[in-house]
Amino acid sequence: MQRRALPILAALAAAIAIAQPAAASLHSVAAAVPLPSDRLHFGLSNLDGTWMKNSGVPWRYRFQYLSAGVNTGKGWETWQDLSLPPGQFAVDYMASSTTLSAIPVFTYYELLQSTPSSGANENDRDFNNLNNAGTMNAYYANFKLLMQKAGGFGGQVVVHVEPDFWGYMQQRSGGGSASAVTAMVKSSGFGEASAFGDNLVGFASELKFLRDTYAPNALLAMHASMWSSGIDIASNTDPSVNAPGEADKTAAFLNSAGAGGWDAIFNDVDDHNAAWWELASCGTPPCVNQYYTHWWDPANVKFPNFSRYLSWVAELHTQTARPQVVWQVPMGNQYFLTMNNTNGHYQDNVAPYFIGHASQLFSAGLVAVLFGAGNQYQTNYDDT
């Protein structure tokens, strides 16, 4: 860890200075233990736990993508020595998280990267895979494997299912219910899916059924995207945008899919640092116009800003009655000379604001902030 990272880590440690609650028993949990909700907790996207331990920050969560497709031969179930059983990677990650007193979080991001994944954009590719019987048969089998591994672990673990996907399906529903979105569930031919209808409600119900059957200790989370209603709360500069009204639309869709039977709602603010969007997302920077920006106003006067985001979260929390988690928060800042807006060092102001306003986030219904780089070239926690 470089010394220049110490001030922001000290600020983070101060933000969560209240004594860490004791970790739940990892081998005696018969049913899911709810997410800690005594205060705002923090987590990190992390593969090697050494940095987390050496940082001195009492991290409560540690998250990892499970991806690469369910029928490609390259998915998470193959990410260990091939002499070991399929899925051992997840088993080891859960166990190593325990040694850090961190709750493991898996972001299950498989549908888009599974074959055949045909279509002109991610929305089409997700939908076409969702309606491919062979793909979905493999998908349910893969999710069942994860649930079996989580059940064998026995401790508190969170499975965050398919970020972006729910937002795409909301847009595809045209403002209607999740039942209007077709999906291969009972028609996938997967033996344990025969009781559920061929739509998005059936899809969500099948995943919950597999969780309930094989890993009652696991928590399931849907994902709310800030753009899913058709207006992007995260980047729109229009001061007339009604953020709670847009949240109502997203909450209604997730509730129609069965969010009330799941355990949490995740959201994300951005998958890139703000300065990356401004300087590297187009051929000729600056890559901005008067209609949108990825910089949020910390004074909460101009738009987009943090107050508008928190009003969106608060309404989502009210309407879903689920704890909220903000995930994959960009780690750029404007404190250190290394933040020179080159690859790996792009600036942002979201992480510092969140750390400095923890009580406001908690009041809005957020119980956790999970930091992580969403794409290549973004600022990372070790600032290398």
C-alpha positions, -999 to +999 in steps of 0.1 A: +000+000+000+014+034-009+016+061+017-004+085-003-035+063+002-033+067+040-054+100+044-084+086+025-082+053+043-081+072+076-112+091+066-129+058+058-118+042+090-132+072+109-165+069+090-170+034+103-153+038+137-181+023+156-171-012+168-175-039+143-203-063+153-193-099+158-194-120+126-221-146+124-212-182+128-201-196+095-212-232+099-244-231+119-266-207+100-298-225+089-314-195+073-303-162+059-291-136+083-302-101+071-277-076+060-262-056+089-284-026+093-270-009+125-252+017+104-236+022+070-209-004+063-183-005+036-169-031+013-144-036-016-140-054-048-111-076-040-094-109-051-063-110-029-073-103+007-038-091+017-045-054+008-078-054+027-061-068+058-032-044+056-053-013+050-065-013+087-100-005+076-127-027+092-142-037+058-176-054+062-180-067+027-158-082+000-172-086-035-162-106-066-177-111-100-187-146-112-189-143-149-176-155-183-208-174-193-226-205-181-220-225-213-186-213-225-163-236-206-146-205-191-170-195-164-164-191-126-169-229-121-135-234-139-115-207-121-095-231-100-070-258-106-087-283-128-078-311-104-103-295-080-141-298-081-160-273-103-169-243-083-140-245-058-131-209-066-163-197-050-158-220-020-123-206-014-134-170-018-161-175+008-136-191+032-109-165+027-135-137+032-143-152+066-107-148+077-111-111+070-143-109+090-159-098+057-192-109+042-186-124+007-207-109-021-208-125-055-220-104-084-235-131-107-230-116-141-235-145-165-264-141-189-248-115-213-216-135-216-232-169-223-237-182-258-251-174-283-255-138-270-269-126-303-282-091-308-272-055-317-268-043-281-267-056-245-304-054-240-311-076-271-283-100-261-297-105-226-332-109-238-323-134-266-303-155-242-331-153-217-354-168-243-330-195-255-340-228-239-305-244-241-288-213-226-313-211-198-311-248-190-273-243-185-280-211-166-302-227-140-277-256-136-249-231-131-269-211-105-278-243-087-241-252-085-234-218-069-262-223-044-249-258-035-215-243-028-230-214-008-251-239+012-220-260+019-203-229+032-231-223+055-223-187+064-236-153+054-231-147+017-248-124-008-255-132-044-262-100-064-279-112-096-273-097-130-266-059-128-280-040-158-302-069-168-332-059-147-330-023-161-330-036-197-360-058-190-378-029-174-373-009-206-384-039-226-416-041-206-427-007-219-438+004-184-456-028-177-452-057-154-423-082-153-448-108-163-450-092-198-413-101-204-409-136-218-382-160-205-374-197-208-381-211-174-403-243-174-397-245-212-359-245-206-362-282-198-344-278-165-359-303-141-363-280-111-380-252-131-411-269-142-433-251-117-426-216-129-440-197-159-421-186-189-416-150-180-394-128-159-415-135-128-408-172-133-371-165-138-369-147-105-390-173-088-368-201-101-336-185-087-353-180-054-364-216-054-329-228-060-317-205-032-343-217-008-336-253-016-298-254-016-286-223+002-311-209+027-282-190+043-276-170+011-291-135+005-304-127-030-302-091-044-319-077-075-304-046-092-320-012-097-304+009-125-307+047-124-314+047-161-340+020-162-370+043-163-357+061-194-343+091-176-308+086-162-308+101-127-270+098-126-262+121-155-292+142-165-287+179-160-324+189-161-334+204-128-370+194-134-363+156-132-385+140-105-361+115-090-386+099-066-411+096-095-385+077-116-377+055-086-414+046-083-413+032-118-382+011-111-396-001-078-429-011-093-411-032-119-388-049-095-418-056-071-437-071-100-407-094-106-408-106-070-384-083-052-404-086-020-393-122-017-356-113-023-334-098+004-318-066-009-317-041-038-283-031-052-277+000-074-247+016-090-237+052-096-214+047-125-190+021-140-163+046-149-147+076-131-162+110-140-129+122-155-127+092-177-160+100-193-149+136-198-114+128-212-113+093-226-148+082-237-147+099-271-122+105-299-118+143-293-121+154-257-138+170-238-165+144-242-194+165-226-225+185-236-251+205-218-275+176-214-255+152-193-224+150-171-209+123-149-197+149-124-221+153-095-223+186-077-211+182-041-229+215-032-261+200-044-271+230-064-265+220-100-276+187-115-269+158-113-261+159-076-259+138-045-292+150-030-311+139-061-294+105-060-303+100-023-339+110-029-341+083-056-326+057-032-349+068-004-380+063-026-367+030-039-362+019-002-397+030+007-414+013-022-395-020-021-391-023+016-357-038+010-323-027+023-303-008-003-267-013-013-247+010-036-222-012-055-191-007-076-186+029-065-158+045-085-127+051-064-113+083-081-107+113-059-093+148-061-069+146-032-037+131-045-011+141-071-014+106-086-049+114-097-036+129-129-064+116-152-043+090-169-052+053-171-057+040-136-057+075-121-089+092-132-106+117-108-140+115-093-158+129-063-183+102-054-162+081-030-150+111-009-186+125-007-200+091+003-174+087+030-179+122+043-217+119+044-222+084+057-252+094+080-271+108+050-266+077+030-278+056+059-308+078+064-318+072+028-319+034+033-284+025+023-268-001+045-236-006+025-212+011+001-191-013-020-161+003-038-149-012-071-136-004-106-163-012-131-140-012-162-105-013-174-083+018-168-104+031-138-088+041-105-081+012-082-079+010-045-041+005-044-035+035-067-009+018-088 
